[in-house]
Amino acid sequence: MAEDQPITPHAGPTLDAEGQLTYIGDDGRRYVVGLPPEADEASLERVMANLRQGNELFRRIEELCHQWIARVRSRDLDQRAALVLLLTTLETSLEDDYPELG
């Protein structure tokens, strides 16, 4: 898998033995999610609780993305190009709603 391709989480994030927020990607590798250095244990627990609450919603979003890619891909727009178009369009759309993040 190329380094510039997005990694789909295979499971929800968990805390590892060192207290790091991690997840296993669909490529079988473990990924560490970077948190701000000022994050303490209580804030990390709050982040984990929020992420666990979002697991089902994430799965629904992921399924909708798969459906969108299947619908728009064609001889002229392969699966990889459809994925890049989806992610780029989502990023652009969300940046408009969250200008402070840009």
N, C-alpha and C positions, 0 to 999 in steps of 0.2 A: 504494500500500500504506500503510495507516495506521501511524502511529508505534508504537502499542501492540501490533501484531501481531508474533509472533516471526519472525525471519529464518532460513531454512534455509540452511546453508552449501552452496554449489554445488560446492565443492572443499575439500580439506583445507587447514589453515592453512599459511602460508609466512612466511618472513622477507622483508620488503621491503628496498629499498636503504638505508633509514634504520635497519635492524635491528629494526623493529617486527613483532610477530606479527600477521598479517592473514589474512583470508579473503574470498572473493567470495561474496556472498549470492545466493540464487535470483532476487533482483531486479536482479542485475547490478552492484550497488554494492560497493565495497571497504569492509570493516569492520576496524578496528583493535581487537585484543583487549588490554584493559588488564592489565598485569602490575604486581606490586608495584614501587615505585621502587627498592628495593634489589636487584632482579634484575640479575645481571651476565651477561656473555656466556656463561659456562659453564653457569649455571643456565638461561638461555634455550635453549641447545642441548639440555639435558636435557629441558626442557618439550617442545620440538619433537620429540624422539625419542619421547617418551611419546605425544604426540598422533598421530604417524604410526603407532605401533603400534595405536592405537585406531580408526583409520579404518574398517577392515572391521567392527568391532563396532558403531561408530556407524551405519554403513549398515544393518546388520541391525536395530538398534533403530529406526531411521527407518522401515524397511519394516514392522516390527511395528506401529508407530504408525499408519501408513497403513491397515493391515489392521483395526486396532481401530476407527479412525474410520469406515471403510466399513461395519463390522459394526453399530455402535451408532447411526449417524445414521439419522434417520427424519423423517417429517413434523413430529414434535414436537421433534426435536433436530437442528437443521441442522448442516452441516459445521463452521461456525465455533464453534458452541456445543459440539460434540463435542471440538474441539481445545482449547478453553478448559477444559473439564471434564477432559480427559486431563492437560494440563499442571498444573492445580491439584491434581488427585489425586496425580500423581507427586510434586509438590513436598511435599505434606502427608505422603505416605508416606515419602519420603526424609528429611524433617526429623525424623521419629521415630527413624530409624536414625543420624542425625548431629546430635544435639542441640547440639553445640558450634558448629554453623554458624548456628543460629537466633537 
